[in-house]
């Protein structure tokens, strides 16, 4: 198991790369969900305006 985590001596490069990729994916997820909520709220507002007008 230690051999796996050592990554053939390249662990100092591999694990930070994995961490950076994970941070990027989480950031993309947060931005996407935030944008989706804003767009859904805008859509509902426009739907209400259309029904009222």
Buried (B, 14 or more C-beta within 10 A) or exposed (E): EEEEEEEEEEEEEBEEEEEEEEEEEEEEEEEEEEEEEEEEEEEEEEEEEEEEE
